[in-house]
């Protein structure tokens, strides 16, 4: 009876390993062209990018992403982990920001530091915080490394945003 249990455990482990290898290297549930030479792929609940040779450009570990104006936000658990452009260049972040929208609007991303509750600000696509100077009612300056935080922030449209 012990040999039978051991054989079952080994069989289950073999299936798990084989499934993960197949999902990462041999095939994907979805393969969508992004640009010349890049494809967005899906494996299980995760997404990434591969090139025409099947090499992984962006690891397959992120939530679904969409390209807008040549860039996409890479997220895990609704936190910002990076930005990728249509050429496959990646700017890494460390997940310290939650996102309000999974899109860049006129070069800005609406974020909330994980430590902040229900306050929103902006960073640019290089991670530089948008800081407002001056005295404005409801304005919460946090510091030079964090964006100015507001009770609410909306996307920029034609250079103007509602906060």
Backbone torsions as a table, in degrees:
resi	resn	phi	psi	omega
1	UNK	NA	-37.3	179.5
2	UNK	-64.3	-37.1	178.1
3	UNK	-64.2	-37.1	179.3
4	UNK	-64.8	-44.1	178.2
5	UNK	-63.4	-43.1	178.8
6	UNK	-62.3	-42.0	178.3
7	UNK	-63.1	-40.9	178.4
8	UNK	-64.2	-43.9	179.6
9	UNK	-63.1	-44.7	178.7
10	UNK	-62.7	-40.2	178.5
11	UNK	-63.6	-43.5	178.0
12	UNK	-62.8	-45.2	178.2
13	UNK	-61.4	-41.2	178.1
14	UNK	-62.5	-41.1	178.3
15	UNK	-64.9	-43.6	179.5
16	UNK	-61.9	-47.4	179.8
17	UNK	-63.4	-44.9	-179.3
18	UNK	-62.3	-42.4	179.1
19	UNK	-62.7	-43.1	-179.4
20	UNK	-67.9	-36.8	177.5
21	UNK	-66.1	-44.0	179.8
22	UNK	-63.5	-43.0	-178.1
23	UNK	-64.3	-37.4	-177.1
24	UNK	-84.6	-35.2	-170.4
25	UNK	-119.1	-31.2	-171.4
26	UNK	-97.9	-22.5	-178.5
27	UNK	-172.8	158.1	-179.1
28	UNK	-129.9	152.8	178.2
29	UNK	-67.7	-34.9	177.8
30	UNK	-138.3	146.9	175.6
31	UNK	-143.4	106.7	-173.0
32	UNK	-116.4	124.2	178.0
33	UNK	-63.5	134.9	179.7
34	UNK	-107.2	-46.6	179.6
35	UNK	-156.7	-176.7	176.6
36	UNK	-59.6	110.9	174.7
37	UNK	93.0	-3.7	178.9
38	UNK	-124.0	143.1	178.8
39	UNK	-132.9	135.3	170.7
40	UNK	-83.2	130.3	-179.3
41	UNK	-123.9	153.7	178.6
42	UNK	-121.5	134.3	174.0
43	UNK	-136.0	110.2	-173.6
44	UNK	63.3	-134.3	179.6
45	UNK	-86.8	3.6	-171.5
46	UNK	-109.4	155.4	-178.7
47	UNK	-127.8	156.4	175.8
48	UNK	-162.8	-168.8	178.9
49	UNK	-126.4	141.1	172.0
50	UNK	-127.3	162.1	175.5
51	UNK	-97.5	-178.3	-176.5
52	UNK	-63.6	-22.2	178.1
53	UNK	-88.2	1.1	179.6
54	UNK	85.6	3.5	177.7
55	UNK	-74.5	138.7	179.6
56	UNK	-75.0	122.8	177.5
57	UNK	-95.5	-43.9	174.8
58	UNK	-125.0	122.6	-175.1
59	UNK	-56.2	148.8	-174.3
60	UNK	-88.0	80.2	-176.1
61	UNK	-146.6	6.7	-172.4
62	UNK	-107.2	161.3	171.8
63	UNK	-68.3	164.9	-179.6
64	UNK	-55.2	143.8	179.6
65	UNK	-137.6	154.1	179.0
66	UNK	-126.3	141.7	175.8
67	UNK	-86.7	130.7	173.5
68	UNK	-130.0	127.1	-179.8
69	UNK	51.2	38.4	174.0
70	UNK	83.1	6.8	-179.6
71	UNK	-137.8	151.8	177.1
72	UNK	-136.8	146.9	177.3
73	UNK	-89.8	132.2	176.7
74	UNK	-97.6	120.3	-174.4
75	UNK	-128.8	150.9	170.7
76	UNK	-134.8	131.7	179.9
77	UNK	49.4	41.3	179.3
78	UNK	59.6	23.5	174.3
79	UNK	-113.7	147.3	-177.3
80	UNK	-78.4	121.2	178.3
81	UNK	-115.0	-12.1	179.1
82	UNK	174.3	171.6	174.6
83	UNK	-131.2	135.0	177.8
84	UNK	-122.8	141.1	175.8
85	UNK	-100.5	173.8	-174.8
86	UNK	-67.9	-9.6	175.6
87	UNK	-93.1	-6.7	179.9
88	UNK	95.3	5.2	176.7
89	UNK	-75.9	134.0	-175.4
90	UNK	-119.6	133.8	170.1
91	UNK	-106.9	117.0	-176.8
92	UNK	-87.0	142.3	171.0
93	UNK	-120.8	174.0	-176.4
94	UNK	-110.7	15.8	176.6
95	UNK	77.6	17.1	-177.8
96	UNK	-80.1	-9.2	-178.2
97	UNK	-114.1	136.4	166.9
98	UNK	-86.5	154.7	-178.7
99	UNK	-110.2	142.3	172.7
100	UNK	-87.4	-43.3	176.8
101	UNK	-130.6	146.6	-179.7
102	UNK	-93.5	56.8	-177.8
103	UNK	-158.9	151.1	175.5
104	UNK	-95.0	128.2	179.0
105	UNK	-113.1	113.0	179.0
106	UNK	50.0	41.1	176.3
107	UNK	87.7	-1.2	-177.8
108	UNK	-120.4	147.7	179.1
109	UNK	-118.2	132.0	178.4
110	UNK	-85.4	120.3	-173.9
111	UNK	-133.5	163.8	171.7
112	UNK	-137.6	123.9	176.1
113	UNK	-57.5	142.6	-178.2
114	UNK	-53.1	-32.8	-177.6
115	UNK	-76.1	-18.5	-177.5
116	UNK	-92.1	141.1	179.1
117	UNK	-109.2	119.8	174.8
118	UNK	57.7	32.4	173.2
119	UNK	-120.5	140.3	-172.9
120	UNK	-129.6	145.6	176.7
121	UNK	-147.6	-167.0	-175.6
122	UNK	-128.1	144.5	165.6
123	UNK	-128.1	155.7	175.6
124	UNK	-87.7	179.0	-174.9
125	UNK	-72.2	-1.8	173.4
126	UNK	-101.8	-2.9	179.7
127	UNK	93.6	4.3	-179.4
128	UNK	-77.5	126.1	-179.2
129	UNK	-71.0	145.0	174.4
130	UNK	-87.0	114.4	-175.8
131	UNK	-116.2	126.9	177.1
132	UNK	-96.7	130.3	176.2
133	UNK	-105.5	152.1	-179.5
134	UNK	113.8	-179.5	-177.1
135	UNK	-107.6	112.6	178.9
136	UNK	-132.0	134.7	-180.0
137	UNK	-61.4	131.4	179.1
138	UNK	86.2	-1.5	-179.1
139	UNK	-78.4	132.9	-179.6
140	UNK	-122.3	95.2	176.4
141	UNK	-76.2	129.8	-177.4
142	UNK	-104.4	-29.7	-178.1
143	UNK	151.8	176.3	-175.9
144	UNK	-74.5	-20.1	-179.4
145	UNK	-93.9	-9.9	180.0
146	UNK	-116.5	147.9	177.7
147	UNK	-69.2	158.6	171.9
148	UNK	-64.3	134.1	-174.6
149	UNK	-105.7	143.1	179.7
150	UNK	-127.5	161.6	175.4
151	UNK	-62.4	-31.9	177.6
152	UNK	-151.0	153.1	177.1
153	UNK	-145.0	136.4	179.6
154	UNK	-114.9	163.1	-178.8
155	UNK	-63.1	151.1	172.8
156	UNK	-72.7	136.3	174.3
157	UNK	-136.4	120.1	-177.4
158	UNK	54.0	39.0	175.2
159	UNK	81.5	6.4	-177.6
160	UNK	-128.4	140.0	176.7
161	UNK	-133.0	147.7	176.8
162	UNK	-93.6	128.9	175.9
163	UNK	-127.8	NA	NA
